[in-house]
Amino acid sequence: RFPNEEVRQSLYGALLEVWGGRCGVESRNMLNLYALLERHDLAGLKEVFHAFFASIPHQWYTKNKLAEYEGYYASVFYSYFMALGMDVRVEDASNLGRIDMMVRLGGRILLFEFKVVDGEAQGSAMQQLKDKCYADKYRAEGLPVYLIGVEFSKKTRNVVGFAVEAVSSLS
């Protein structure tokens, strides 16, 4: 059952594209992202998202400051995870701040923090995840929690830092 005709057509169109072997770059990227998530290859996400951002036309950045805003980059991540039907929460409040993005996936919890930096990675995204103790909100659930700090360069308009760290649950 489908909520409406547009959803039905969109789903069948996507399935035909994939099953028919005429899978475009966008579909291959989505399938690759899904496969990485199924294998729990969190480090592999960096390469997939690097490719996603590399495919965005440079004209989209002209005459605006889009590359300077964390929300722009976060929205691309959010869109991909939502398109895969994941359980995603953004700006998830805790007692010490807001987690940029939480993804609940296959008995695991992924906590993302995004930062825009001038050039090279600085580790500031991962540091905020730790300093604000964002994992504490989820530790009591007994599920594995992973901190993922992602940094984007204003200059290259792409991922320059990607750190993953597992957090132990409460015993």
Solvent accessible surface area in square Angstrom, and as a share of the most:
residue,aa,sasa,rsa
1,R,279,1.02
2,F,74,0.31
3,P,113,0.71
4,N,76,0.39
5,E,89,0.40
6,E,134,0.60
7,V,62,0.36
8,R,87,0.32
9,Q,106,0.47
10,S,75,0.48
11,L,76,0.38
12,Y,99,0.38
13,G,38,0.37
14,A,53,0.41
15,L,53,0.26
16,L,118,0.59
17,E,59,0.27
18,V,51,0.29
19,W,186,0.65
20,G,52,0.50
21,G,64,0.62
22,R,184,0.67
23,C,23,0.14
24,G,27,0.26
25,V,83,0.48
26,E,122,0.55
27,S,25,0.16
28,R,125,0.46
29,N,28,0.14
30,M,39,0.18
31,L,86,0.43
32,N,69,0.35
33,L,0,0.00
34,Y,90,0.34
35,A,32,0.25
36,L,10,0.05
37,L,2,0.01
38,E,120,0.54
39,R,150,0.55
40,H,55,0.25
41,D,49,0.26
42,L,8,0.04
43,A,73,0.57
44,G,16,0.15
45,L,0,0.00
46,K,64,0.27
47,E,117,0.52
48,V,8,0.05
49,F,0,0.00
50,H,74,0.33
51,A,46,0.36
52,F,4,0.02
53,F,5,0.02
54,A,69,0.54
55,S,76,0.49
56,I,29,0.15
57,P,57,0.36
58,H,114,0.51
59,Q,108,0.48
60,W,152,0.53
61,Y,20,0.08
62,T,76,0.44
63,K,211,0.89
64,N,73,0.37
65,K,127,0.54
66,L,59,0.29
67,A,12,0.10
68,E,78,0.35
69,Y,124,0.47
70,E,58,0.26
71,G,49,0.47
72,Y,29,0.11
73,Y,0,0.00
74,A,22,0.17
75,S,52,0.34
76,V,24,0.14
77,F,0,0.00
78,Y,77,0.29
79,S,61,0.39
80,Y,47,0.18
81,F,0,0.00
82,M,83,0.37
83,A,73,0.56
84,L,40,0.20
85,G,67,0.64
86,M,21,0.10
87,D,60,0.31
88,V,20,0.11
89,R,107,0.39
90,V,73,0.42
91,E,89,0.40
92,D,16,0.08
93,A,64,0.49
94,S,27,0.17
95,N,141,0.72
96,L,86,0.43
97,G,26,0.25
98,R,148,0.54
99,I,0,0.00
100,D,13,0.07
101,M,1,0.01
102,M,0,0.00
103,V,0,0.00
104,R,67,0.24
105,L,25,0.13
106,G,69,0.66
107,G,40,0.38
108,R,41,0.15
109,I,0,0.00
110,L,0,0.00
111,L,0,0.00
112,F,0,0.00
113,E,3,0.01
114,F,1,0.00
115,K,51,0.22
116,V,32,0.19
117,V,7,0.04
118,D,102,0.53
119,G,28,0.26
120,E,142,0.64
121,A,47,0.36
122,Q,125,0.55
123,G,37,0.35
124,S,40,0.26
125,A,0,0.00
126,M,19,0.09
127,Q,92,0.41
128,Q,41,0.18
129,L,1,0.01
130,K,87,0.37
131,D,87,0.45
132,K,75,0.32
133,C,58,0.35
134,Y,1,0.00
135,A,5,0.04
136,D,74,0.38
137,K,92,0.39
138,Y,5,0.02
139,R,68,0.25
140,A,83,0.64
141,E,83,0.37
142,G,51,0.49
143,L,51,0.25
144,P,60,0.38
145,V,0,0.00
146,Y,36,0.14
147,L,7,0.03
148,I,0,0.00
149,G,3,0.03
150,V,0,0.00
151,E,5,0.02
152,F,0,0.00
153,S,1,0.01
154,K,75,0.32
155,K,164,0.70
156,T,84,0.49
157,R,76,0.28
158,N,11,0.06
159,V,6,0.03
160,V,40,0.23
161,G,8,0.08
162,F,34,0.14
163,A,43,0.33
164,V,57,0.33
165,E,69,0.31
166,A,69,0.54
167,V,19,0.11
168,S,85,0.55
169,S,45,0.29
170,L,113,0.56
171,S,161,1.04
